[in-house]
Amino acid sequence: MSDIESTQHEAAPEGPSGDSAVWRRRVPYLVVLALAISGVAYTNISHKPLVGYWEFLALATGVLCVVTNWPGPDKNARFQLMWMQAAHWVAVLVAMNIMLLASVQQILPSPATSLVLLILLALGTFLAGLGLLSLPICLLGVAMAFTVPAIAWLKLSVLFLVLAAVLLLGIGMVFWQRHADRRRSARGFGSAAGTRTADSRGTLDA
């Protein structure tokens, strides 16, 4: 019975250390997602396409897929993983470079090109996760895909967001002013009540 309990204690991760280990494993996925969003944001601001940035990000995502799903000592499994991921991401890079051709760039503006490259990267990431049966990689691809309509909506709704922020700021200032007035009135009532009490005590003493 003691052996079973000791095995369970060894298998169960500790609270803070287990959580920190989980967060460390999620850091590469968050870094890739942040790089993708930063690339689209920079393109929307500068209106200049980042030609080599998306190829680099696709290669980085491919390396992430290989590193996070690296098999054990089986050399055949390692070789299969490497050549399948290489073929997969080469296909994604070919699709990206087709979108970067001069004839295609004459049709699409720079922000639209970045969104198309991001959706290709998201699709490649999601399909790589399906092939590897990796839920985190699939979720990374889904998150990249959702950033495309989110960025487009944000670009169209900047004025609405600014007006909403100004409205919330005004409402907050009104409520803060009312709260401050109530506190002042409460303090004034307390000081008046204390003065009245002192006067009544002085009258009684007299």
C-alpha positions in Angstrom: 0.0 0.0 0.0 2.8 2.4 0.8 4.5 1.6 -2.6 1.3 2.6 -4.4 1.0 5.8 -2.5 4.6 6.7 -3.2 4.1 6.0 -6.9 1.1 8.2 -7.0 3.0 11.0 -5.2 5.8 10.7 -7.7 3.5 10.8 -10.7 1.5 13.7 -9.5 3.2 17.0 -10.3 3.6 19.6 -7.6 1.3 22.7 -7.7 3.6 25.6 -8.5 6.3 23.7 -10.3 3.8 21.7 -12.4 2.1 25.0 -13.4 5.4 26.6 -14.3 6.4 23.6 -16.4 3.1 23.8 -18.3 3.6 27.5 -18.9 7.1 26.9 -20.1 5.8 24.3 -22.6 3.3 26.8 -23.9 5.8 29.7 -24.3 6.9 28.7 -27.9 3.3 28.6 -29.1 2.6 32.0 -27.7 5.8 33.4 -29.2 4.9 32.2 -32.7 1.4 33.6 -32.3 2.7 36.9 -31.1 5.1 37.1 -34.0 2.3 36.4 -36.5 0.1 39.1 -35.0 3.1 41.6 -34.9 3.8 41.0 -38.6 0.3 41.8 -39.6 0.1 44.8 -37.4 3.3 46.2 -38.8 2.2 45.7 -42.3 -1.1 47.4 -41.6 0.7 50.4 -40.1 3.6 50.7 -42.6 1.6 49.4 -45.7 4.7 47.5 -46.8 4.8 43.8 -47.2 7.3 41.8 -45.1 8.5 39.4 -47.8 11.0 37.4 -45.8 9.2 37.6 -42.5 6.5 35.1 -43.3 8.9 32.6 -44.8 11.0 32.8 -41.6 7.8 32.4 -39.4 6.8 29.3 -41.5 10.2 27.8 -41.0 10.1 28.6 -37.2 6.6 26.9 -37.0 8.0 23.9 -38.8 10.9 23.6 -36.3 8.4 24.0 -33.5 6.3 21.1 -34.9 9.4 18.9 -35.1 10.9 19.8 -31.7 7.6 19.5 -29.7 6.8 16.1 -31.3 10.3 14.6 -31.4 10.0 10.8 -30.9 12.2 8.6 -28.7 15.2 6.7 -29.8 13.4 5.3 -32.9 15.5 6.5 -35.9 12.8 5.6 -38.4 10.2 7.7 -36.6 12.6 10.6 -36.4 13.4 10.4 -40.1 9.7 10.1 -41.0 8.8 13.1 -38.8 11.5 15.2 -40.4 10.8 14.5 -44.0 7.0 14.8 -43.6 7.3 18.1 -41.9 9.9 19.3 -44.5 7.5 18.4 -47.4 4.6 20.0 -45.6 6.2 23.3 -44.9 7.9 23.5 -48.3 4.4 23.3 -49.8 3.3 26.1 -47.5 6.3 28.2 -48.6 5.6 27.6 -52.3 2.0 28.8 -51.7 3.3 31.9 -49.9 5.7 32.7 -52.7 3.0 32.4 -55.3 1.1 35.1 -53.4 4.2 37.2 -53.4 4.6 37.2 -57.2 4.6 40.5 -58.9 1.5 39.7 -61.0 -0.4 38.8 -57.8 0.9 41.8 -55.9 -0.6 44.2 -58.5 -4.0 42.9 -57.6 -3.7 42.7 -53.8 -2.7 45.6 -51.5 0.0 45.0 -48.9 -2.3 44.6 -45.9 -4.4 42.1 -47.8 -1.3 40.1 -48.8 -0.2 39.9 -45.2 -3.6 38.6 -44.2 -3.5 36.0 -47.0 -0.1 34.9 -45.9 -1.2 34.6 -42.3 -4.2 32.5 -43.3 -1.9 30.2 -45.3 0.4 30.0 -42.3 -2.6 29.2 -40.0 -3.9 26.5 -42.4 -0.5 25.0 -42.7 -0.1 25.0 -38.9 -3.6 23.4 -38.4 -2.9 20.7 -40.9 0.5 20.0 -39.4 -1.2 19.6 -36.0 -3.7 17.2 -37.5 -1.0 15.1 -39.1 1.0 15.0 -35.8 -2.2 14.5 -33.7 -1.0 17.5 -31.6 -3.8 19.5 -30.0 -1.6 22.5 -29.1 -0.4 22.9 -32.7 -4.0 22.7 -34.0 -5.1 25.3 -31.5 -2.2 27.5 -32.6 -3.4 27.3 -36.2 -7.0 28.1 -35.1 -5.7 31.1 -33.1 -3.8 32.4 -36.1 -6.9 32.0 -38.3 -9.1 33.9 -35.8 -6.6 36.8 -35.8 -7.4 37.5 -39.5 -11.1 38.6 -39.0 -10.1 40.1 -35.6 -7.5 42.4 -37.2 -9.9 43.3 -40.0 -12.7 44.1 -37.6 -10.3 46.1 -35.4 -9.1 48.1 -38.4 -12.7 48.9 -39.4 -13.8 49.6 -35.8 -11.0 51.8 -34.5 -13.3 54.9 -34.3 -16.0 52.9 -32.6 -13.5 51.6 -30.0 -12.2 55.1 -29.4 -15.7 56.5 -28.9 -16.6 53.6 -26.6 -13.4 54.2 -24.5 -14.2 57.9 -24.3 -17.8 57.1 -23.2 -16.6 54.7 -20.5 -14.1 57.2 -19.3 -16.8 59.9 -19.0 -19.1 57.5 -17.2 -16.3 56.6 -14.8 -15.5 60.2 -14.1 -19.2 60.9 -13.4 -19.4 58.0 -10.9 -16.1 58.9 -9.4 -17.3 62.5 -8.9 -20.5 61.3 -7.3 -18.6 59.0 -5.0 -16.3 61.8 -4.0 -19.2 64.2 -3.3 -20.9 61.5 -1.1 -17.7 61.0 0.9 -17.3 64.7 1.4 -21.0 65.1 2.5 -20.6 62.1 4.8 -17.5 63.7 6.4 -19.3 67.0 6.7 -22.2 65.3 8.4 -19.9 63.5 10.8 -18.0 66.7 11.7 -21.3 68.5 12.2 -22.7 65.7 14.4 -19.5 65.8 16.4 -19.8 69.5 16.9 -23.4 69.2 18.1 -22.4 66.4 20.5 -19.6 68.6 21.9 -22.0 71.5 22.3 -24.6 69.4 24.1 -21.9 68.0 26.5 -20.7 71.5 27.2 -24.3 72.7 28.0 -24.8 69.7 30.3 -21.6 70.4 32.1 -22.5 74.0 32.5 
